[in-house]
Amino acid sequence: MKLSRIILFGNDIGALKVFYQSVFNFSLIEEIENKWLVFNAGVIEIAFHRIGESFRNEDSFRAESNVKLVFSIEENIEEVRKRLIERGAKMKDIKSFEGIDFLFCDGEDIEGNIFQLSQKKA
């Protein structure tokens, strides 16, 4: 396993896009307008995911914990998910999204830290 992407949650994805492109000159590699961005940040990717509607309000958004570690795996995502559950992790269902060539599975470690498994589709 290797750490490949860090996902930060935010409210104004358009403003985050402008900020990271203009301040850090990161190149954009994935985008779902106003919902999802991924930047090449060198040896790791930084992604921004829009927060859920129930968390949005007119005040400035500040996440209590705004980081999700993403682990790229080569072995079968279903087997890894099962192994993590057996070891005490809370795991959600495996998901995929149109236009993105990966399978994803979110989870929480035994202390509640959020992470994601990511496997390239066969």
N, C-alpha and C positions, 0 to 999 in steps of 0.2 A: 504494500500500500504506500501511496505517497500523497501528500497534501498538494492539491492542484489549484484550488480556488477558494477565496474567501467571499462570502455573500454578506453584504451590509443592507439592512432594511432602511427604507426612507420614504418620505411622502412625496416630495417634488422631484421625480425622476428626471424630468427635463433639465432642471437647474443643476442636478448632480452631474448630468452628462456634460453640460457646458463647463462646469467647474473642473472636472477631472481631465477633460480634453484640453482646456486652456491653461490650467495650472501645471499639470504633470505631463501633458502631451501624450497620454495613453492612447493607443489606437483601439477603436471600437471593433469588436469581433462578433458580437451578437446583440440584437435589439428587438424588443417588442415595445412599440412606442408607448411611452408613459407608464410602462409596467416593468420592464426588464432591460438591463444593460450588462454587457460583459466587456471589460477592458483587458488587453494584454498588458500586464504590469511587469514584464520580464520573466522570471522563472515561475511566477504564479499569476493567476487571473484574479481580478477584483470585479465582483458583480454587485449590482444594485437591484433589489427586488422591492416593488412598491408594497407598503404595508396594507393590511386588510382594511376594508371600509369601516369596520367597527372601531378601528384605532385612529381614524382620521378625524381631525377637528380643525377649527380655524386658528388655534394657537400653533406655535412652532412645534414641530414633531421632535421629540427626544426619546429614543428607545432606551429601555432599561438595559437590555442586552441586544446589541445590534449585529452580532457576528454569528455566522454559521460556517463551520469548517467543512470543506468538501473533500472527500477522499476518493481519488480515482482508483478503481479496482479493475483487475483483469479477470478474476475468477467470477463465477456465476453469482449475480446479485441476490438471487433467491437463497442460495446456500449461505452467503455471508450474512444476510438478514436473519436467517434462522439461527445461525451461530451467535449473533449478537443478542438476540432475544434470550437464548439459553444462558447467556452471560449477564443478564439483568438489564439490558438496554430496552427502552421503549421504542418500538419501531412502527412507523406508519406503512401504508400500502406502497408498493412500487408504482411509479408513475412514468408516463412519457408525454411529450408535447409535440404537436405537429410542427415540422420544420426543424426540430432539434434531434440529432442522431444519437441520443443517449437515453438510458433508463436511469431513474432517480429513486432514492428511498431515504426519507428523512427519519431521524431518530434523536433520542436523548440518551446521554450516558447515565450512569448511575447517580450522578449529582445534578442532572438536569441540563447539562451543556448540550446545545443543539448542534447536530452535524448532519451531513448528507453523504450517502454513497452515490457514486456516479460510474456507470458502466456504458461503454460504447456498444450500441446495438450490433448484433451479429450480421 
